[in-house]
Amino acid sequence: MIYSGGDPEHGNWEQRWHPLRQEWVIMAAHRQNRPWSGVVHEGTEHSEVEHDPDCYLCPRNDRVHSRVNSDYRGVYVFDNDHPCVSMHAPGTLEKPTGIYQNRPASGVARVICFSEKHNMTLARLPSPGMLDVLHAWQSEYTELGSKPDLDHVLIFENNGEVVGVSNPHPHGQIYATNFVFNTIDIEARAAADHLKKTGSILFQDIISAELNDETRVIDENDHAIAFIPYFARYAYEVYVAPRKTYSSIADVPDDELIAFGQILRSVLVRFDNLWKIKFPYVMVHHNAPTDGRTYDGFHYHIQFHPPLRKPGLIKHLAGPEIGGGNFLSDTNPDEKAAELRNVSSTHYLDAD
């Protein structure tokens, strides 16, 4: 066997601790420009059609089971026609054998359309429309979280064909479940442990570290901040957070919510402007669980997990991530933050 070594002198060999996930992230930014002969994904174009008669999310259109959308304007929320959880799920499960376990997975699954316009995106919503969406997220979290059988309300948006979205109509989803999703559970325990040990809020310490460093802050105002964290796993993994600590979006007062929406929109616009495409991402709200426990150390925020590490190239999860259980980042968070910070906060389709 003949071994041909690489060039370790020009590499970046580092692990960074992810305090919210309680795991190490491997930083190997020198791999970003490695040769690639695999699939290249073309960017998704913005739709030009305001109403698509074949779209099951547009106003007045048929969905399934003889259901028809109302002639809505603005935000529209309805129970998912193909839910992954349901309050009507069978209550009796067959007991597995040996060491295996099972339990019911019940809850409520909803779809939230951000606009009646098929060609709209969250990035291009005017300020009143963005505030309507934020209020709807607040309302859904409050309503579903108040139900005694639901322990968690997960609000998210999958955007772009690359992440598996088959319908481009601007929409997100809400899963309210009888269990707490694992990432939030780990984060809640990490926040509680940090508060107990140090007396400080974990996410506030993260914000302070990013403000002191400055290089990864993308945008900020008096009430909100956006940054790529020191321990980012994805190339353009952005956190958007209120400056003050609130356990959920429902607790954010209106004046701060408006400012939060401004920073959220700034990030979304910068994403699209980066490569002049409808930028794909998974956006997840990190709200405290609704299981009746106290979550004093939990800091509500939004995380973006974009799959592209450069134009057309996906960050694939393979051996280290799926097999080894540790995430390997191919990029440098400081450099990626600088890219986003240096693009315009006016959407390229709306620019003169």
Secondary structure, DSSP 4 states (H G I P E B T S, - for coil): -------GGG---EEEEETTTTEEEEE-GGGTTS---S--PPPBPPP--S--TT-TTSTT-B-STT-B-----S-EEEE-SS-SS-TTS-S--PPPPTT-------EEEEEEES-S-TT--GGG--HHHHHHHHHHHHHHHHHHHTSTT--EEEEEEEESGGGT----SSEEEEEEESS--HHHHHHHHHHHHHHHHHSS-HHHHHHHHHHHH-TTEEEE-SSEEEE--TT-SSTT--EEEESS--SSGGGS-HHHHHHHHHHHHHHHHHHHHHHTSB--EEEEEEPPP-SS---TT---EEEEE--EEETTEE----IIIIIIS-EEE-S-HHHHHHHHHTS-SS-TTT--
